[in-house]
């Protein structure tokens, strides 16, 4: 009888840990997706090809 109770408690604990990992992973994945979408929207804006703080270097003579 004690064995069944111990197994039931361990099963409940394992299920709770797995559920916590899945929920936490889902939240983290949604945060990453939102950040990806923001970066995608920012990348659609044209960026200057050169930085005005650096001088241009002519590689070919």
C-alpha distance matrix in Angstrom:
0.0 3.8 5.3 5.3 6.5 8.8 10.0 10.8 12.6 14.4 15.4 16.8 18.6 20.1 21.3 22.9 24.6 25.9 27.2 28.9 30.6 31.8 33.1 34.8 36.3 37.6 39.3 40.8 42.0 43.7 45.4 46.7 48.0 49.8 51.4 52.4 54.0 55.9 57.1 58.2 60.2 61.8 62.8 64.7 67.2 69.9 69.9 73.1 73.6 74.9 74.3 77.5 76.8 77.3 80.6 80.9 81.3 83.4 81.9 84.7 88.2
3.8 0.0 3.8 5.5 5.1 6.1 8.5 9.8 10.6 12.2 14.1 15.4 16.5 18.2 19.9 21.1 22.5 24.3 25.7 27.0 28.7 30.2 31.5 32.9 34.4 36.1 37.5 38.8 40.3 42.1 43.5 44.8 46.4 48.1 49.5 50.7 52.5 54.2 55.3 56.6 58.6 60.0 61.0 63.1 65.5 68.2 67.9 71.0 71.5 72.7 72.0 75.1 74.2 74.8 78.1 78.5 79.0 81.2 79.7 82.5 86.0
5.3 3.8 0.0 3.8 5.5 5.1 6.1 8.5 9.9 10.5 12.0 14.2 15.3 16.2 18.1 19.9 21.0 22.3 24.1 25.6 26.9 28.4 30.1 31.4 32.6 34.3 36.1 37.2 38.4 40.5 42.0 43.0 44.5 46.5 47.8 48.7 50.6 52.5 53.5 54.6 56.8 58.2 59.0 61.2 63.6 66.2 66.0 69.1 69.4 70.7 70.1 73.4 72.5 72.9 76.2 76.4 76.8 78.8 77.2 80.0 83.5
5.3 5.5 3.8 0.0 3.8 5.5 5.1 6.1 8.6 9.8 10.3 12.2 14.2 15.1 16.3 18.3 19.9 20.9 22.3 24.2 25.7 26.7 28.3 30.0 31.3 32.6 34.5 35.9 37.0 38.8 40.5 41.7 42.9 44.9 46.5 47.3 49.0 51.0 52.1 53.1 55.2 56.8 57.7 59.7 62.2 64.9 64.9 68.1 68.5 69.9 69.4 72.7 72.0 72.5 75.8 76.0 76.4 78.4 76.9 79.6 83.2
6.5 5.1 5.5 3.8 0.0 3.8 5.4 5.1 6.2 8.5 9.8 10.6 12.3 14.1 15.3 16.5 18.4 19.9 21.0 22.5 24.4 25.7 26.9 28.5 30.1 31.5 33.0 34.5 35.9 37.5 39.1 40.5 41.8 43.6 45.1 46.3 47.9 49.7 51.0 52.1 54.0 55.6 56.6 58.7 61.0 63.8 63.7 66.9 67.5 68.8 68.2 71.3 70.6 71.2 74.6 74.9 75.5 77.7 76.3 79.2 82.7
8.8 6.1 5.1 5.5 3.8 0.0 3.8 5.5 5.2 6.1 8.5 9.9 10.5 12.1 14.2 15.3 16.5 18.3 19.9 21.1 22.6 24.3 25.7 26.9 28.4 30.2 31.6 32.8 34.3 36.2 37.6 38.8 40.4 42.2 43.5 44.6 46.5 48.2 49.2 50.5 52.6 54.0 54.9 57.1 59.4 62.1 61.8 64.9 65.4 66.6 65.9 69.0 68.2 68.7 72.0 72.4 72.9 75.1 73.7 76.5 80.0
10.0 8.5 6.1 5.1 5.4 3.8 0.0 3.8 5.5 5.1 6.0 8.6 9.8 10.4 12.1 14.1 15.2 16.3 18.1 19.8 21.0 22.3 24.1 25.6 26.7 28.3 30.2 31.3 32.5 34.5 36.1 37.1 38.5 40.5 41.9 42.8 44.6 46.6 47.5 48.6 50.8 52.3 53.1 55.2 57.7 60.3 60.2 63.3 63.7 65.0 64.5 67.8 67.1 67.5 70.8 71.0 71.4 73.5 71.9 74.7 78.2
10.8 9.8 8.5 6.1 5.1 5.5 3.8 0.0 3.8 5.5 5.0 6.2 8.6 9.8 10.5 12.3 14.3 15.3 16.4 18.3 20.0 21.0 22.4 24.2 25.6 26.8 28.6 30.1 31.3 32.9 34.7 36.0 37.2 39.0 40.7 41.7 43.2 45.2 46.4 47.4 49.4 51.0 52.0 54.0 56.4 59.2 59.2 62.5 63.1 64.5 64.0 67.2 66.6 67.2 70.5 70.8 71.4 73.5 72.1 74.9 78.4
12.6 10.6 9.9 8.6 6.2 5.2 5.5 3.8 0.0 3.8 5.4 5.1 6.2 8.6 9.9 10.6 12.4 14.3 15.3 16.5 18.5 20.0 21.0 22.4 24.2 25.7 27.0 28.5 30.0 31.7 33.1 34.5 36.0 37.7 39.1 40.4 42.1 43.7 45.0 46.3 48.2 49.6 50.7 52.8 55.1 57.9 57.7 60.9 61.6 62.8 62.1 65.2 64.5 65.2 68.6 69.0 69.7 71.9 70.6 73.5 77.0
14.4 12.2 10.5 9.8 8.5 6.1 5.1 5.5 3.8 0.0 3.8 5.4 5.0 6.1 8.5 9.8 10.5 12.2 14.1 15.2 16.5 18.3 19.9 21.0 22.3 24.2 25.8 26.8 28.2 30.3 31.6 32.7 34.3 36.2 37.5 38.5 40.5 42.2 43.2 44.5 46.6 47.9 48.8 51.1 53.4 56.0 55.7 58.9 59.3 60.6 59.9 63.1 62.3 62.9 66.2 66.5 67.0 69.2 67.8 70.7 74.2
15.4 14.1 12.0 10.3 9.8 8.5 6.0 5.0 5.4 3.8 0.0 3.8 5.4 5.1 6.1 8.6 9.9 10.5 12.1 14.2 15.4 16.4 18.2 19.9 20.9 22.4 24.3 25.6 26.6 28.5 30.3 31.4 32.6 34.6 36.1 37.0 38.7 40.7 41.8 42.8 44.9 46.5 47.4 49.4 51.8 54.5 54.5 57.8 58.2 59.7 59.2 62.5 61.9 62.4 65.7 65.9 66.4 68.5 67.1 69.8 73.4
16.8 15.4 14.2 12.2 10.6 9.9 8.6 6.2 5.1 5.4 3.8 0.0 3.8 5.5 5.1 6.2 8.7 9.9 10.4 12.2 14.3 15.3 16.3 18.2 19.8 20.9 22.5 24.2 25.5 27.0 28.6 30.1 31.4 33.0 34.7 35.8 37.4 39.2 40.5 41.6 43.5 45.1 46.2 48.2 50.5 53.4 53.4 56.7 57.4 58.9 58.3 61.4 60.9 61.6 65.0 65.3 66.0 68.2 67.0 69.8 73.4
18.6 16.5 15.3 14.2 12.3 10.5 9.8 8.6 6.2 5.0 5.4 3.8 0.0 3.8 5.4 5.1 6.2 8.6 9.8 10.5 12.4 14.3 15.3 16.4 18.2 19.9 21.1 22.4 24.1 25.8 27.1 28.5 30.1 31.8 33.1 34.4 36.2 37.7 38.9 40.3 42.2 43.6 44.7 46.9 49.1 51.8 51.6 54.8 55.4 56.7 55.9 59.1 58.4 59.1 62.5 62.9 63.6 65.9 64.7 67.6 71.1
20.1 18.2 16.2 15.1 14.1 12.1 10.4 9.8 8.6 6.1 5.1 5.5 3.8 0.0 3.8 5.4 5.1 6.2 8.5 9.9 10.7 12.3 14.2 15.3 16.4 18.3 20.1 21.0 22.3 24.4 25.8 26.8 28.3 30.4 31.6 32.6 34.5 36.3 37.3 38.4 40.6 42.0 42.9 45.0 47.4 50.0 49.9 53.0 53.5 54.9 54.3 57.6 56.9 57.4 60.7 61.0 61.5 63.7 62.3 65.1 68.7
21.3 19.9 18.1 16.3 15.3 14.2 12.1 10.5 9.9 8.5 6.1 5.1 5.4 3.8 0.0 3.8 5.5 5.1 6.0 8.5 9.9 10.5 12.1 14.1 15.1 16.3 18.3 19.8 20.7 22.5 24.3 25.5 26.6 28.6 30.2 31.1 32.7 34.7 35.9 36.9 38.9 40.6 41.5 43.4 45.9 48.7 48.8 52.1 52.7 54.3 53.8 57.0 56.6 57.3 60.5 60.7 61.4 63.5 62.3 65.0 68.6
22.9 21.1 19.9 18.3 16.5 15.3 14.1 12.3 10.6 9.8 8.6 6.2 5.1 5.4 3.8 0.0 3.8 5.5 5.1 6.1 8.6 9.9 10.5 12.0 14.0 15.2 16.5 18.1 19.7 21.1 22.6 24.2 25.6 27.1 28.7 30.0 31.6 33.2 34.6 35.9 37.6 39.1 40.4 42.4 44.6 47.5 47.5 50.7 51.6 53.0 52.3 55.4 54.9 55.7 59.1 59.5 60.3 62.6 61.6 64.4 68.0
24.6 22.5 21.0 19.9 18.4 16.5 15.2 14.3 12.4 10.5 9.9 8.7 6.2 5.1 5.5 3.8 0.0 3.8 5.4 5.1 6.2 8.7 9.9 10.5 12.1 14.2 15.4 16.3 18.0 20.0 21.1 22.3 24.1 25.9 27.0 28.3 30.2 31.8 32.8 34.2 36.3 37.5 38.5 40.8 43.0 45.7 45.4 48.6 49.2 50.5 49.8 53.0 52.3 53.0 56.4 56.7 57.5 59.7 58.6 61.5 65.0
25.9 24.3 22.3 20.9 19.9 18.3 16.3 15.3 14.3 12.2 10.5 9.9 8.6 6.2 5.1 5.5 3.8 0.0 3.8 5.4 5.1 6.2 8.6 9.9 10.4 12.2 14.3 15.2 16.2 18.3 20.0 20.8 22.2 24.4 25.7 26.5 28.4 30.3 31.3 32.4 34.5 36.0 36.8 38.9 41.4 44.0 44.0 47.2 47.8 49.3 48.9 52.1 51.7 52.3 55.5 55.6 56.3 58.4 57.2 60.0 63.5
27.2 25.7 24.1 22.3 21.0 19.9 18.1 16.4 15.3 14.1 12.1 10.4 9.8 8.5 6.0 5.1 5.4 3.8 0.0 3.8 5.5 5.1 6.1 8.5 9.7 10.5 12.3 14.1 15.1 16.6 18.4 19.9 20.9 22.7 24.4 25.5 26.9 28.8 30.2 31.2 33.1 34.7 35.9 37.7 40.1 43.0 43.2 46.5 47.3 49.0 48.5 51.6 51.4 52.2 55.5 55.6 56.6 58.7 57.7 60.5 64.1
28.9 27.0 25.6 24.2 22.5 21.1 19.8 18.3 16.5 15.2 14.2 12.2 10.5 9.9 8.5 6.1 5.1 5.4 3.8 0.0 3.8 5.5 5.2 6.0 8.3 9.8 10.6 12.1 14.0 15.4 16.6 18.2 19.8 21.3 22.7 24.1 25.8 27.3 28.6 30.0 31.8 33.1 34.5 36.6 38.7 41.5 41.4 44.7 45.6 47.0 46.3 49.3 48.9 49.8 53.2 53.6 54.6 56.8 56.0 58.9 62.4
30.6 28.7 26.9 25.7 24.4 22.6 21.0 20.0 18.5 16.5 15.4 14.3 12.4 10.7 9.9 8.6 6.2 5.1 5.5 3.8 0.0 3.8 5.5 5.1 5.9 8.4 9.9 10.3 11.9 14.1 15.3 16.2 18.0 19.9 21.0 22.1 24.1 25.7 26.7 28.0 30.2 31.4 32.4 34.6 36.9 39.5 39.3 42.5 43.2 44.6 44.0 47.2 46.8 47.4 50.7 51.0 51.8 54.0 52.9 55.8 59.3
31.8 30.2 28.4 26.7 25.7 24.3 22.3 21.0 20.0 18.3 16.4 15.3 14.3 12.3 10.5 9.9 8.7 6.2 5.1 5.5 3.8 0.0 3.8 5.5 5.0 6.1 8.6 9.8 10.3 12.2 14.2 15.1 16.2 18.3 19.9 20.6 22.3 24.3 25.5 26.4 28.5 30.1 31.0 33.0 35.4 38.2 38.4 41.7 42.4 44.1 43.8 47.0 46.9 47.6 50.8 50.8 51.7 53.8 52.8 55.5 59.1
33.1 31.5 30.1 28.3 26.9 25.7 24.1 22.4 21.0 19.9 18.2 16.3 15.3 14.2 12.1 10.5 9.9 8.6 6.1 5.2 5.5 3.8 0.0 3.8 5.4 5.1 6.3 8.6 9.8 10.7 12.5 14.3 15.3 16.7 18.6 19.9 21.2 22.9 24.5 25.6 27.3 28.9 30.2 32.1 34.3 37.3 37.5 40.9 42.0 43.6 43.1 46.2 46.0 47.0 50.3 50.5 51.7 53.9 53.1 56.0 59.5
34.8 32.9 31.4 30.0 28.5 26.9 25.6 24.2 22.4 21.0 19.9 18.2 16.4 15.3 14.1 12.0 10.5 9.9 8.5 6.0 5.1 5.5 3.8 0.0 3.8 5.4 5.2 6.2 8.6 10.0 10.7 12.4 14.3 15.5 16.7 18.4 20.1 21.4 22.7 24.3 26.1 27.2 28.6 30.8 32.8 35.6 35.5 38.8 39.8 41.1 40.4 43.5 43.2 44.1 47.5 47.9 49.0 51.3 50.6 53.5 57.0
36.3 34.4 32.6 31.3 30.1 28.4 26.7 25.6 24.2 22.3 20.9 19.8 18.2 16.4 15.1 14.0 12.1 10.4 9.7 8.3 5.9 5.0 5.4 3.8 0.0 3.8 5.4 5.0 6.0 8.6 9.8 10.4 12.1 14.2 15.3 16.2 18.3 20.0 20.9 22.2 24.3 25.6 26.6 28.8 31.0 33.7 33.7 36.9 37.7 39.2 38.8 42.0 41.9 42.6 45.8 45.9 46.9 49.0 48.1 50.9 54.5
37.6 36.1 34.3 32.6 31.5 30.2 28.3 26.8 25.7 24.2 22.4 20.9 19.9 18.3 16.3 15.2 14.2 12.2 10.5 9.8 8.4 6.1 5.1 5.4 3.8 0.0 3.8 5.4 5.0 6.2 8.6 9.8 10.4 12.3 14.3 15.1 16.4 18.4 19.9 20.8 22.6 24.3 25.5 27.3 29.6 32.6 32.9 36.4 37.3 39.2 38.9 42.0 42.1 43.0 46.2 46.2 47.4 49.4 48.7 51.4 55.0
39.3 37.5 36.1 34.5 33.0 31.6 30.2 28.6 27.0 25.8 24.3 22.5 21.1 20.1 18.3 16.5 15.4 14.3 12.3 10.6 9.9 8.6 6.3 5.2 5.4 3.8 0.0 3.8 5.4 5.2 6.3 8.7 9.9 10.7 12.5 14.3 15.5 16.8 18.5 19.9 21.4 22.8 24.4 26.3 28.3 31.4 31.5 35.0 36.2 37.8 37.2 40.2 40.2 41.3 44.7 44.9 46.3 48.6 48.1 51.0 54.5
40.8 38.8 37.2 35.9 34.5 32.8 31.3 30.1 28.5 26.8 25.6 24.2 22.4 21.0 19.8 18.1 16.3 15.2 14.1 12.1 10.3 9.8 8.6 6.2 5.0 5.4 3.8 0.0 3.8 5.5 5.1 6.3 8.7 10.0 10.7 12.3 14.4 15.5 16.6 18.3 20.2 21.2 22.5 24.8 26.7 29.5 29.3 32.6 33.6 35.1 34.5 37.6 37.4 38.4 41.7 42.0 43.2 45.5 44.9 47.8 51.3
42.0 40.3 38.4 37.0 35.9 34.3 32.5 31.3 30.0 28.2 26.6 25.5 24.1 22.3 20.7 19.7 18.0 16.2 15.1 14.0 11.9 10.3 9.8 8.6 6.0 5.0 5.4 3.8 0.0 3.8 5.4 5.1 6.2 8.7 9.9 10.4 12.3 14.3 15.2 16.2 18.4 19.9 20.8 22.8 25.2 27.9 28.1 31.5 32.4 34.2 34.0 37.2 37.4 38.2 41.3 41.2 42.4 44.4 43.7 46.4 50.0
43.7 42.1 40.5 38.8 37.5 36.2 34.5 32.9 31.7 30.3 28.5 27.0 25.8 24.4 22.5 21.1 20.0 18.3 16.6 15.4 14.1 12.2 10.7 10.0 8.6 6.2 5.2 5.5 3.8 0.0 3.8 5.4 5.0 6.2 8.6 9.7 10.5 12.4 14.2 15.1 16.6 18.4 19.8 21.4 23.7 26.8 27.3 30.8 32.1 34.0 33.7 36.8 37.2 38.2 41.4 41.4 42.9 44.9 44.5 47.2 50.7
45.4 43.5 42.0 40.5 39.1 37.6 36.1 34.7 33.1 31.6 30.3 28.6 27.1 25.8 24.3 22.6 21.1 20.0 18.4 16.6 15.3 14.2 12.5 10.7 9.8 8.6 6.3 5.1 5.4 3.8 0.0 3.8 5.4 5.2 6.3 8.6 10.0 10.7 12.4 14.2 15.5 16.7 18.4 20.5 22.2 25.2 25.3 28.7 30.1 31.7 31.1 34.0 34.2 35.4 38.7 39.0 40.5 42.8 42.5 45.4 48.9
46.7 44.8 43.0 41.7 40.5 38.8 37.1 36.0 34.5 32.7 31.4 30.1 28.5 26.8 25.5 24.2 22.3 20.8 19.9 18.2 16.2 15.1 14.3 12.4 10.4 9.8 8.7 6.3 5.1 5.4 3.8 0.0 3.8 5.5 5.1 6.1 8.7 9.9 10.5 12.1 14.3 15.3 16.3 18.6 20.7 23.4 23.3 26.7 27.6 29.4 29.0 32.2 32.4 33.3 36.4 36.5 37.8 40.0 39.5 42.3 45.8
48.0 46.4 44.5 42.9 41.8 40.4 38.5 37.2 36.0 34.3 32.6 31.4 30.1 28.3 26.6 25.6 24.1 22.2 20.9 19.8 18.0 16.2 15.3 14.3 12.1 10.4 9.9 8.7 6.2 5.0 5.4 3.8 0.0 3.8 5.4 4.9 6.2 8.6 9.8 10.3 12.3 14.2 15.1 16.8 19.3 22.2 22.7 26.3 27.4 29.5 29.5 32.7 33.4 34.2 37.2 37.0 38.4 40.3 39.9 42.5 46.1
49.8 48.1 46.5 44.9 43.6 42.2 40.5 39.0 37.7 36.2 34.6 33.0 31.8 30.4 28.6 27.1 25.9 24.4 22.7 21.3 19.9 18.3 16.7 15.5 14.2 12.3 10.7 10.0 8.7 6.2 5.2 5.5 3.8 0.0 3.8 5.4 5.1 6.3 8.7 9.8 10.7 12.4 14.2 15.8 17.7 20.9 21.5 25.2 26.7 28.7 28.4 31.3 32.0 33.3 36.4 36.4 38.2 40.3 40.2 42.9 46.3
51.4 49.5 47.8 46.5 45.1 43.5 41.9 40.7 39.1 37.5 36.1 34.7 33.1 31.6 30.2 28.7 27.0 25.7 24.4 22.7 21.0 19.9 18.6 16.7 15.3 14.3 12.5 10.7 9.9 8.6 6.3 5.1 5.4 3.8 0.0 3.8 5.5 5.1 6.2 8.5 9.9 10.5 12.2 14.6 16.2 19.0 19.0 22.5 23.9 25.7 25.2 28.2 28.7 29.8 33.0 33.1 34.9 37.1 37.0 39.8 43.2
52.4 50.7 48.7 47.3 46.3 44.6 42.8 41.7 40.4 38.5 37.0 35.8 34.4 32.6 31.1 30.0 28.3 26.5 25.5 24.1 22.1 20.6 19.9 18.4 16.2 15.1 14.3 12.3 10.4 9.7 8.6 6.1 4.9 5.4 3.8 0.0 3.8 5.4 5.1 6.1 8.6 9.8 10.4 12.6 14.9 17.6 17.9 21.4 22.5 24.6 24.7 27.9 28.7 29.5 32.4 32.1 33.6 35.5 35.3 37.9 41.4
54.0 52.5 50.6 49.0 47.9 46.5 44.6 43.2 42.1 40.5 38.7 37.4 36.2 34.5 32.7 31.6 30.2 28.4 26.9 25.8 24.1 22.3 21.2 20.1 18.3 16.4 15.5 14.4 12.3 10.5 10.0 8.7 6.2 5.1 5.5 3.8 0.0 3.8 5.4 4.9 6.2 8.6 9.8 11.0 13.4 16.5 17.6 21.3 22.8 25.2 25.4 28.4 29.5 30.6 33.4 33.0 34.8 36.6 36.6 39.0 42.5
55.9 54.2 52.5 51.0 49.7 48.2 46.6 45.2 43.7 42.2 40.7 39.2 37.7 36.3 34.7 33.2 31.8 30.3 28.8 27.3 25.7 24.3 22.9 21.4 20.0 18.4 16.8 15.5 14.3 12.4 10.7 9.9 8.6 6.3 5.1 5.4 3.8 0.0 3.8 5.4 5.2 6.2 8.6 10.2 11.6 14.9 15.5 19.2 21.1 23.1 22.9 25.7 26.7 28.1 31.1 31.0 33.1 35.2 35.5 38.1 41.4
57.1 55.3 53.5 52.1 51.0 49.2 47.5 46.4 45.0 43.2 41.8 40.5 38.9 37.3 35.9 34.6 32.8 31.3 30.2 28.6 26.7 25.5 24.5 22.7 20.9 19.9 18.5 16.6 15.2 14.2 12.4 10.5 9.8 8.7 6.2 5.1 5.4 3.8 0.0 3.8 5.4 5.0 6.0 8.8 10.3 12.9 13.1 16.6 18.1 20.2 20.2 23.2 24.2 25.2 28.1 27.9 29.8 31.8 31.9 34.6 37.9
58.2 56.6 54.6 53.1 52.1 50.5 48.6 47.4 46.3 44.5 42.8 41.6 40.3 38.4 36.9 35.9 34.2 32.4 31.2 30.0 28.0 26.4 25.6 24.3 22.2 20.8 19.9 18.3 16.2 15.1 14.2 12.1 10.3 9.8 8.5 6.1 4.9 5.4 3.8 0.0 3.8 5.4 5.2 6.6 9.4 12.0 13.1 16.9 18.1 20.8 21.4 24.4 25.9 26.7 29.2 28.6 30.4 32.0 32.1 34.4 37.9
60.2 58.6 56.8 55.2 54.0 52.6 50.8 49.4 48.2 46.6 44.9 43.5 42.2 40.6 38.9 37.6 36.3 34.5 33.1 31.8 30.2 28.5 27.3 26.1 24.3 22.6 21.4 20.2 18.4 16.6 15.5 14.3 12.3 10.7 9.9 8.6 6.2 5.2 5.4 3.8 0.0 3.8 5.5 5.5 7.4 10.9 12.5 16.3 18.3 20.9 21.3 23.9 25.7 26.9 29.4 28.9 31.1 32.8 33.3 35.6 38.9
61.8 60.0 58.2 56.8 55.6 54.0 52.3 51.0 49.6 47.9 46.5 45.1 43.6 42.0 40.6 39.1 37.5 36.0 34.7 33.1 31.4 30.1 28.9 27.2 25.6 24.3 22.8 21.2 19.9 18.4 16.7 15.3 14.2 12.4 10.5 9.8 8.6 6.2 5.0 5.4 3.8 0.0 3.8 5.4 5.7 8.8 9.5 13.2 15.4 17.7 17.7 20.3 21.9 23.3 25.9 25.7 28.0 29.9 30.6 33.1 36.3
62.8 61.0 59.0 57.7 56.6 54.9 53.1 52.0 50.7 48.8 47.4 46.2 44.7 42.9 41.5 40.4 38.5 36.8 35.9 34.5 32.4 31.0 30.2 28.6 26.6 25.5 24.4 22.5 20.8 19.8 18.4 16.3 15.1 14.2 12.2 10.4 9.8 8.6 6.0 5.2 5.5 3.8 0.0 3.8 5.3 7.2 8.0 11.7 13.1 15.8 16.6 19.6 21.3 22.1 24.5 23.8 25.8 27.4 27.8 30.1 33.5
64.7 63.1 61.2 59.7 58.7 57.1 55.2 54.0 52.8 51.1 49.4 48.2 46.9 45.0 43.4 42.4 40.8 38.9 37.7 36.6 34.6 33.0 32.1 30.8 28.8 27.3 26.3 24.8 22.8 21.4 20.5 18.6 16.8 15.8 14.6 12.6 11.0 10.2 8.8 6.6 5.5 5.4 3.8 0.0 3.8 6.3 8.8 12.4 14.0 17.2 18.3 20.9 23.2 24.1 26.1 25.1 27.3 28.6 29.2 31.1 34.4
67.2 65.5 63.6 62.2 61.0 59.4 57.7 56.4 55.1 53.4 51.8 50.5 49.1 47.4 45.9 44.6 43.0 41.4 40.1 38.7 36.9 35.4 34.3 32.8 31.0 29.6 28.3 26.7 25.2 23.7 22.2 20.7 19.3 17.7 16.2 14.9 13.4 11.6 10.3 9.4 7.4 5.7 5.3 3.8 0.0 3.8 6.4 9.8 12.3 15.1 15.9 18.1 20.5 21.7 23.8 23.1 25.7 27.2 28.2 30.3 33.3
69.9 68.2 66.2 64.9 63.8 62.1 60.3 59.2 57.9 56.0 54.5 53.4 51.8 50.0 48.7 47.5 45.7 44.0 43.0 41.5 39.5 38.2 37.3 35.6 33.7 32.6 31.4 29.5 27.9 26.8 25.2 23.4 22.2 20.9 19.0 17.6 16.5 14.9 12.9 12.0 10.9 8.8 7.2 6.3 3.8 0.0 3.8 6.6 8.9 11.9 13.3 15.4 18.2 19.1 20.7 19.7 22.3 23.6 24.8 26.7 29.7
69.9 67.9 66.0 64.9 63.7 61.8 60.2 59.2 57.7 55.7 54.5 53.4 51.6 49.9 48.8 47.5 45.4 44.0 43.2 41.4 39.3 38.4 37.5 35.5 33.7 32.9 31.5 29.3 28.1 27.3 25.3 23.3 22.7 21.5 19.0 17.9 17.6 15.5 13.1 13.1 12.5 9.5 8.0 8.8 6.4 3.8 0.0 3.8 6.3 8.8 9.7 12.2 14.7 15.6 17.5 16.8 19.4 21.1 22.4 24.7 27.6
73.1 71.0 69.1 68.1 66.9 64.9 63.3 62.5 60.9 58.9 57.8 56.7 54.8 53.0 52.1 50.7 48.6 47.2 46.5 44.7 42.5 41.7 40.9 38.8 36.9 36.4 35.0 32.6 31.5 30.8 28.7 26.7 26.3 25.2 22.5 21.4 21.3 19.2 16.6 16.9 16.3 13.2 11.7 12.4 9.8 6.6 3.8 0.0 3.8 5.6 7.0 9.0 12.0 12.6 14.1 13.4 16.3 18.0 19.6 21.9 24.6
73.6 71.5 69.4 68.5 67.5 65.4 63.7 63.1 61.6 59.3 58.2 57.4 55.4 53.5 52.7 51.6 49.2 47.8 47.3 45.6 43.2 42.4 42.0 39.8 37.7 37.3 36.2 33.6 32.4 32.1 30.1 27.6 27.4 26.7 23.9 22.5 22.8 21.1 18.1 18.1 18.3 15.4 13.1 14.0 12.3 8.9 6.3 3.8 0.0 3.8 6.9 9.5 12.2 11.6 12.6 11.1 13.4 14.9 16.2 18.5 21.3
74.9 72.7 70.7 69.9 68.8 66.6 65.0 64.5 62.8 60.6 59.7 58.9 56.7 54.9 54.3 53.0 50.5 49.3 49.0 47.0 44.6 44.1 43.6 41.1 39.2 39.2 37.8 35.1 34.2 34.0 31.7 29.4 29.5 28.7 25.7 24.6 25.2 23.1 20.2 20.8 20.9 17.7 15.8 17.2 15.1 11.9 8.8 5.6 3.8 0.0 3.7 6.3 8.7 7.9 9.0 8.1 10.9 13.0 14.7 17.4 19.9
74.3 72.0 70.1 69.4 68.2 65.9 64.5 64.0 62.1 59.9 59.2 58.3 55.9 54.3 53.8 52.3 49.8 48.9 48.5 46.3 44.0 43.8 43.1 40.4 38.8 38.9 37.2 34.5 34.0 33.7 31.1 29.0 29.5 28.4 25.2 24.7 25.4 22.9 20.2 21.4 21.3 17.7 16.6 18.3 15.9 13.3 9.7 7.0 6.9 3.7 0.0 3.8 5.4 5.9 8.3 9.1 12.1 15.0 16.8 19.9 22.0
77.5 75.1 73.4 72.7 71.3 69.0 67.8 67.2 65.2 63.1 62.5 61.4 59.1 57.6 57.0 55.4 53.0 52.1 51.6 49.3 47.2 47.0 46.2 43.5 42.0 42.0 40.2 37.6 37.2 36.8 34.0 32.2 32.7 31.3 28.2 27.9 28.4 25.7 23.2 24.4 23.9 20.3 19.6 20.9 18.1 15.4 12.2 9.0 9.5 6.3 3.8 0.0 3.8 5.5 7.2 8.8 12.4 15.2 17.8 20.6 22.2
76.8 74.2 72.5 72.0 70.6 68.2 67.1 66.6 64.5 62.3 61.9 60.9 58.4 56.9 56.6 54.9 52.3 51.7 51.4 48.9 46.8 46.9 46.0 43.2 41.9 42.1 40.2 37.4 37.4 37.2 34.2 32.4 33.4 32.0 28.7 28.7 29.5 26.7 24.2 25.9 25.7 21.9 21.3 23.2 20.5 18.2 14.7 12.0 12.2 8.7 5.4 3.8 0.0 3.8 6.7 9.6 12.6 16.0 18.3 21.5 22.9
77.3 74.8 72.9 72.5 71.2 68.7 67.5 67.2 65.2 62.9 62.4 61.6 59.1 57.4 57.3 55.7 53.0 52.3 52.2 49.8 47.4 47.6 47.0 44.1 42.6 43.0 41.3 38.4 38.2 38.2 35.4 33.3 34.2 33.3 29.8 29.5 30.6 28.1 25.2 26.7 26.9 23.3 22.1 24.1 21.7 19.1 15.6 12.6 11.6 7.9 5.9 5.5 3.8 0.0 3.8 6.5 9.0 12.6 14.7 18.0 19.4
80.6 78.1 76.2 75.8 74.6 72.0 70.8 70.5 68.6 66.2 65.7 65.0 62.5 60.7 60.5 59.1 56.4 55.5 55.5 53.2 50.7 50.8 50.3 47.5 45.8 46.2 44.7 41.7 41.3 41.4 38.7 36.4 37.2 36.4 33.0 32.4 33.4 31.1 28.1 29.2 29.4 25.9 24.5 26.1 23.8 20.7 17.5 14.1 12.6 9.0 8.3 7.2 6.7 3.8 0.0 3.8 6.4 9.7 12.4 15.4 16.3
80.9 78.5 76.4 76.0 74.9 72.4 71.0 70.8 69.0 66.5 65.9 65.3 62.9 61.0 60.7 59.5 56.7 55.6 55.6 53.6 51.0 50.8 50.5 47.9 45.9 46.2 44.9 42.0 41.2 41.4 39.0 36.5 37.0 36.4 33.1 32.1 33.0 31.0 27.9 28.6 28.9 25.7 23.8 25.1 23.1 19.7 16.8 13.4 11.1 8.1 9.1 8.8 9.6 6.5 3.8 0.0 3.8 6.5 9.4 12.1 13.5
81.3 79.0 76.8 76.4 75.5 72.9 71.4 71.4 69.7 67.0 66.4 66.0 63.6 61.5 61.4 60.3 57.5 56.3 56.6 54.6 51.8 51.7 51.7 49.0 46.9 47.4 46.3 43.2 42.4 42.9 40.5 37.8 38.4 38.2 34.9 33.6 34.8 33.1 29.8 30.4 31.1 28.0 25.8 27.3 25.7 22.3 19.4 16.3 13.4 10.9 12.1 12.4 12.6 9.0 6.4 3.8 0.0 3.8 6.0 9.1 10.5
83.4 81.2 78.8 78.4 77.7 75.1 73.5 73.5 71.9 69.2 68.5 68.2 65.9 63.7 63.5 62.6 59.7 58.4 58.7 56.8 54.0 53.8 53.9 51.3 49.0 49.4 48.6 45.5 44.4 44.9 42.8 40.0 40.3 40.3 37.1 35.5 36.6 35.2 31.8 32.0 32.8 29.9 27.4 28.6 27.2 23.6 21.1 18.0 14.9 13.0 15.0 15.2 16.0 12.6 9.7 6.5 3.8 0.0 3.8 5.7 7.1
81.9 79.7 77.2 76.9 76.3 73.7 71.9 72.1 70.6 67.8 67.1 67.0 64.7 62.3 62.3 61.6 58.6 57.2 57.7 56.0 52.9 52.8 53.1 50.6 48.1 48.7 48.1 44.9 43.7 44.5 42.5 39.5 39.9 40.2 37.0 35.3 36.6 35.5 31.9 32.1 33.3 30.6 27.8 29.2 28.2 24.8 22.4 19.6 16.2 14.7 16.8 17.8 18.3 14.7 12.4 9.4 6.0 3.8 0.0 3.8 6.5
84.7 82.5 80.0 79.6 79.2 76.5 74.7 74.9 73.5 70.7 69.8 69.8 67.6 65.1 65.0 64.4 61.5 60.0 60.5 58.9 55.8 55.5 56.0 53.5 50.9 51.4 51.0 47.8 46.4 47.2 45.4 42.3 42.5 42.9 39.8 37.9 39.0 38.1 34.6 34.4 35.6 33.1 30.1 31.1 30.3 26.7 24.7 21.9 18.5 17.4 19.9 20.6 21.5 18.0 15.4 12.1 9.1 5.7 3.8 0.0 3.9
88.2 86.0 83.5 83.2 82.7 80.0 78.2 78.4 77.0 74.2 73.4 73.4 71.1 68.7 68.6 68.0 65.0 63.5 64.1 62.4 59.3 59.1 59.5 57.0 54.5 55.0 54.5 51.3 50.0 50.7 48.9 45.8 46.1 46.3 43.2 41.4 42.5 41.4 37.9 37.9 38.9 36.3 33.5 34.4 33.3 29.7 27.6 24.6 21.3 19.9 22.0 22.2 22.9 19.4 16.3 13.5 10.5 7.1 6.5 3.9 0.0
